[in-house]
Amino acid sequence: MSVTASLWYSSGCRTVWAMVDANVPEKYWTGKGCNIWRNSDMKHYTCNHTTGTREKLSPMLNDKNTTGFATAWSYIGDDPHLMFARTGSY
């Protein structure tokens, strides 16, 4: 079982967004989410997801002339056991 955070960038509109992908068996999976962060002021947007597809995208965040990073998490079972991932800053 794993969770992956991905950082995406559009040079056309100079925005970043995060994607979370959870590799967790359906019977154990209880939700996941991701954040996109802007380093200059730590502004961020969150996505939360509890049903359906394993991938989920955050809203887009303007990062003109700065860098950003993505974080992601996934809950497993009733513990709740939490898996966490973070990208580097780009």
C-alpha positions as CSV (number, residue, x, y, z in Angstrom):
1,M,0.0,0.0,0.0
2,S,1.2,3.5,-0.8
3,V,0.3,7.1,-1.5
4,T,1.9,9.3,-4.1
5,A,2.0,13.1,-4.3
6,S,2.6,14.7,-7.7
7,L,3.3,18.3,-8.6
8,W,2.0,19.5,-11.9
9,Y,2.8,22.8,-13.7
10,S,1.4,24.7,-16.6
11,S,3.8,27.1,-18.3
12,G,0.9,28.6,-20.3
13,C,-0.9,29.9,-17.2
14,R,1.9,29.7,-14.7
15,T,-0.1,27.6,-12.2
16,V,0.6,24.5,-10.2
17,W,-1.6,21.8,-8.9
18,A,-1.3,18.6,-6.9
19,M,-2.4,15.1,-7.6
20,V,-2.8,12.3,-5.0
21,D,-2.8,8.6,-6.1
22,A,-3.5,6.0,-3.5
23,N,-2.6,2.3,-4.0
24,V,-4.8,0.8,-1.3
25,P,-7.1,-2.2,-1.6
26,E,-10.7,-1.0,-1.8
27,K,-11.7,-2.9,1.4
28,Y,-9.2,-0.9,3.5
29,W,-9.4,2.5,1.8
30,T,-11.3,5.2,3.7
31,G,-10.3,8.4,1.9
32,K,-7.5,10.6,0.7
33,G,-6.6,14.2,-0.2
34,C,-3.9,16.5,-1.4
35,N,-2.6,20.1,-0.9
36,I,-0.9,22.4,-3.3
37,W,1.4,24.9,-1.6
38,R,3.0,28.2,-2.7
39,N,6.4,28.7,-1.0
40,S,6.4,32.5,-1.1
41,D,3.4,32.9,1.3
42,M,2.4,29.3,2.1
43,K,-1.0,29.8,0.5
44,H,-2.5,26.4,-0.3
45,Y,-5.6,24.7,-1.6
46,T,-6.9,21.3,-0.5
47,C,-8.8,18.5,-2.2
48,N,-10.5,15.8,-0.2
49,H,-11.8,12.6,-1.7
50,T,-13.6,9.6,-0.2
51,T,-15.2,7.6,-3.1
52,G,-14.6,6.6,-6.7
53,T,-11.3,7.0,-8.5
54,R,-7.9,6.6,-6.8
55,E,-6.6,9.8,-8.4
56,K,-7.7,13.3,-7.3
57,L,-6.5,16.8,-8.4
58,S,-6.3,19.9,-6.3
59,P,-7.5,23.3,-7.5
60,M,-4.8,25.3,-9.5
61,L,-2.7,27.8,-7.7
62,N,-0.8,30.8,-9.3
63,D,2.9,30.4,-8.7
64,K,4.3,33.1,-11.0
65,N,7.9,34.0,-9.9
66,T,7.9,31.5,-7.0
67,T,8.0,27.8,-6.3
68,G,5.5,25.3,-4.9
69,F,5.2,21.8,-3.6
70,A,2.5,19.1,-3.2
71,T,1.5,17.0,-0.3
72,A,-0.9,14.0,-0.2
73,W,-2.4,11.6,2.3
74,S,-4.5,8.5,2.4
75,Y,-6.4,6.9,5.3
76,I,-6.5,3.1,5.7
77,G,-9.2,1.3,7.7
78,D,-10.7,2.3,11.0
79,D,-7.4,2.9,12.9
80,P,-7.1,5.4,11.1
81,H,-3.7,4.6,9.7
82,L,-2.4,7.6,7.7
83,M,0.1,7.5,4.8
84,F,1.7,10.8,3.8
85,A,3.8,11.9,0.8
86,R,5.5,15.2,-0.2
87,T,7.2,16.4,-3.3
88,G,10.2,18.7,-3.5
89,S,9.8,22.4,-4.2
90,Y,10.0,23.4,-7.8
